Amino acid sequence: MRPARAWVLVPVLLVAFVLPACSDDGGSETQNPADLEGVSWILTQMTTVGGQTEIVSVGVDAEFDGSNVSGTSGCNRYNAPYQAQGSQISFGEIAGTLKLCGEPEDSTETRYLQLLADVGSYRISGRSMSMNDTSGTPVLQFSQG
């Protein structure tokens, strides 16, 4: 009779070890970097220096092509190399044009580029994308254009 008990225990142990590995622990969701591409992402909100969320009324966008991101940063055009794997993303040196536009374009652009440089992960859900800083705090919110 002992062998029969062992066969009952094996499925119970498998369930005990496999189900927790499949559960959603609220951590980072697997993302497909290809989902970034072929879309014009329009910035709708960003975190201010004081940590508050503000609605962005200045035109800021991002377009990803698999290795570079480019767009309008409020006043100027910008581009930067990026690497994405799963939900992790990092940006290389950001380059851009240098014209002056005045407020609120200049301050929006400065803050956007600061936040973009510190992004460490992203999450696409439907037609929205959230980018988080390296500590996991959401700092940039986009919608598909």
N, C-alpha and C positions, 0 to 999 in steps of 0.2 A: 504494500500500500504506500510506502514512502515514495516510490518513483512517481505515482500519480500526483502527490502533493507538490513535488518539484515542478511538474509541468504546469500546475496552476500558478505557482509562484513566479515563473518566468514571464508570462504575460503581464502580471501585476507589476513586476519590476520594470518591464519595458514601458508600460504606460506611465509609471512614476517618473522615469527619466526622459521620455520623449515628449510628453505633453508640455512640461515647463519650457522646453527648448523651443516649442512652437508658439508659445503664448506671446502676446503683446505686452511688454513690460512698460510701455509708455516711452521707450527709448527711441533712438533714431530709426526711422522707417527707411527701408531700402528704396532708393531712388534710382532712376535710369537717367544718366547724364544726357542721353540723346533727347530726352524730353525738354531740355533747355533750348534746343536748336529749332530753327525754323519759325520762331515766334518773336514778335516784338513785345517785350515785357515793359509795361508802363509803370513807373514808380507811383504808388498811391499814398504811402505813408512811410515815415522814417522816424527814428528816435532822435530827439534833440540832445544837446550837450547835457542838459539837466535830467535826462532819462525819461522825459515825457514823449508820447507819440504825437506827431503832428501830421496833418493831412498836407500833402504836397500839391501846391497849385501851379508850380513851375514845371514845364515839360522836361522830364528826365526819363530816359529809356535805356534798355539793354537788349542787344541781340548777340546770341551765342552761335558760333560756327563750328564747334568741336575743339578748337584750340585757342580762339581769341574771342573776347567780348568787346563790343563797340557800341557807341550810341551818343546821345546828347546828354550832357551832365548838368543841364540847366541853362548854360550859356554857351559852352564850348562842346566840340566833339572830343571823345576820348576813346581809347582802346587799351587793352591789356591782355596778355596771355593768361590762360587759366588752366587748371587741372582739376578734373572732377572724377571721383570714384565713389559710387554709391551716393550717399547723401553728403559726403565730404567734398568741399571745394576750396581752392586757394587761388589767389590772383597774384600774378607777377607785377612788375613795375607798370604803373598806370601812366600813359602818355596822353597828352591832349593839346589842343590849340590854346592860344593865350589871349583871346580878346576879352575886354572888359565890358560888362553889360549893366552894371549897377544892381541895386537891390530890387526884388528879393532873389534874383537869379544868382548873383555871386555868392551869397551866403548859403543858398541851397546847394549849389555846386560844390563848395568847399566841404560842407558836411557830408554830402553823398559820397564824395571820393574818399573821405576819411573812413566812413563806415564800410565802404566796399573793400578797402584795403585790409580791414580787420575781419572780414567774413570768413567763417570756417565751415559752415554747413548750410544746406538749403533744403526746402521741402516744397514740392509741388502738390497741390491738392485741387483738382478740377482746373479752373482757369486762373488760379491764384498761386503765387509763389512767395514764400517767406524765406529770407536769408537771416541767419543767426551769426552773431560774432563768435569768436573762438571760445567764449565761455558758455555758449548755447543760448544767449539772450537774443530774441528776435529784434532786429534793428532796421530791416528794409522789407517793405511789403509791395509786391507787384501784382498787376493783373495783366492778362493777355490783351494786347491791343488789336 
